[in-house]
Amino acid sequence: MMTSPKSLSRSSSSTVSATTIVSSLLTVQTSGRGFTDLTAEISKFVKDARAKEGAVTLFIRHTSASLTIQENADPSVLDDLTTALDRLAPEHAGWRHDTEGPDDMPAHVKTMLTATSLHIPVLKSELMLGTWQAVYLIEHRSRPHRREIVLQFAGATS
């Protein structure tokens, strides 16, 4: 049985003429496996682009690291997410592809399970992330890597 929500509300729609695309390449040096918060850098990109209304797209140019939007309030969430990914793709599971070490294939699986691109709306020159949301790069490899993320804003500028 499907129930109806008790109340719904939606703000009035806005329309802009979007003729601007701003692009940048963000390089991140990771320290090995774990999460790197990119939120402040993405916000700075939006500010530098003079973005008013539109969307930011992020695309990571790698197959053993990924992107996610997750909770930013309690660090144990990130620890638990790492544990969950390790359980889904453990290092010593009999993988055939191990060219770069035992963490090579599990890193590819973890990337497949997460995301290589994100799309975030921008309204009134602000990222429309929720109160407890942050944008993270997830490094799935044990050793440090240099990662590249393509940033693009498409929309109206001020």
C-alpha positions in Angstrom: 0.0 0.0 0.0 1.3 3.4 -0.9 0.7 6.3 1.4 0.7 10.0 0.5 3.0 12.4 2.3 1.3 14.6 4.9 2.6 17.8 3.3 4.7 18.8 0.4 6.2 22.2 -0.4 8.3 23.5 -3.3 9.9 26.9 -3.8 8.9 29.0 -6.8 10.9 28.1 -9.9 13.6 30.4 -11.2 14.8 30.7 -14.8 18.2 32.0 -15.9 19.9 32.2 -19.3 22.9 29.9 -18.9 25.6 30.6 -21.4 28.7 30.2 -19.2 30.9 27.2 -18.7 33.9 27.5 -16.4 36.4 24.7 -16.1 39.4 23.9 -13.9 41.6 21.0 -13.0 42.0 20.3 -9.3 45.1 18.3 -8.3 45.0 16.5 -4.9 47.9 14.7 -3.3 46.5 12.0 -1.2 48.3 10.5 1.8 47.0 7.0 1.0 43.8 5.3 1.8 41.0 7.4 3.2 38.7 10.4 2.6 39.8 13.9 1.6 37.3 16.7 2.1 37.1 18.8 -1.1 34.1 21.0 -0.1 36.0 24.2 0.7 37.9 23.9 -2.6 34.7 23.3 -4.6 33.1 26.3 -2.9 36.2 28.4 -3.7 35.9 27.3 -7.4 32.2 28.4 -7.4 33.2 31.8 -5.9 36.1 32.2 -8.4 33.8 31.3 -11.3 31.4 34.0 -10.1 28.7 31.3 -10.3 25.2 32.5 -9.6 22.9 29.7 -10.6 23.6 26.4 -12.4 25.5 23.3 -11.5 29.0 22.1 -10.7 30.1 18.8 -12.1 33.2 17.0 -10.7 34.9 14.1 -12.6 37.8 12.2 -11.2 40.2 10.9 -13.9 41.2 7.7 -12.2 40.0 4.1 -11.7 41.2 3.4 -8.2 39.9 6.6 -6.5 36.4 8.0 -6.4 34.1 10.8 -5.3 31.2 10.9 -2.9 28.9 13.2 -0.9 28.7 12.1 2.7 28.2 13.2 6.3 30.7 15.8 7.5 29.7 15.9 11.2 30.9 12.6 12.7 34.2 11.2 11.5 33.2 7.7 12.6 30.9 7.7 9.5 33.9 7.8 7.2 35.6 5.0 9.2 32.5 2.8 9.0 32.2 3.5 5.2 35.9 2.4 4.8 35.1 -0.7 6.8 32.1 -1.4 4.6 34.0 -1.0 1.3 36.8 -3.2 2.7 34.2 -5.9 3.4 32.8 -5.7 -0.1 36.2 -5.8 -1.8 38.8 -7.3 0.5 42.5 -7.3 -0.5 43.1 -11.1 -0.3 40.0 -12.4 -2.1 41.8 -14.3 -4.9 41.8 -11.4 -7.4 43.6 -12.1 -10.7 44.5 -8.5 -11.4 47.2 -7.6 -8.9 49.7 -5.8 -11.2 50.3 -2.9 -8.7 49.8 -5.0 -5.5 47.1 -6.6 -3.4 45.1 -3.3 -3.1 45.0 -2.8 -6.9 41.8 -4.8 -7.9 39.9 -4.0 -4.7 40.5 -0.3 -5.4 38.9 -0.8 -8.9 35.9 -2.6 -7.3 35.5 0.2 -4.7 35.5 2.8 -7.4 32.9 0.9 -9.4 30.7 0.8 -6.2 31.0 4.5 -5.5 31.2 7.3 -8.2 33.6 8.9 -10.6 31.4 12.0 -11.1 29.1 14.2 -9.0 26.6 16.9 -10.0 25.8 19.6 -7.4 23.3 22.4 -7.9 24.3 26.0 -7.3 21.7 28.6 -6.2 22.3 32.1 -5.1 26.1 31.5 -5.6 26.1 28.7 -3.0 26.5 24.9 -3.3 23.2 23.3 -2.4 24.7 20.7 -0.1 22.7 19.7 2.9 23.7 20.8 6.4 25.6 17.6 7.1 27.0 17.0 3.6 30.5 17.3 2.3 32.2 16.4 -0.9 35.0 13.8 -0.6 37.7 12.2 -2.7 38.1 8.6 -1.6 41.6 7.2 -2.1 41.2 3.4 -2.4 45.0 2.7 -2.7 47.3 2.2 0.3 50.1 4.5 -0.9 49.8 8.2 -1.7 48.7 9.2 -5.1 48.4 12.4 -7.1 44.7 12.6 -8.2 43.1 14.9 -10.8 39.5 16.1 -10.7 37.9 18.1 -13.5 35.6 20.8 -12.2 33.0 22.5 -14.4 30.4 25.1 -13.6 27.6 25.5 -16.2 25.1 28.3 -15.6 24.7 31.9 -15.0 27.4 34.1 -13.5 27.3 37.5 -11.8 
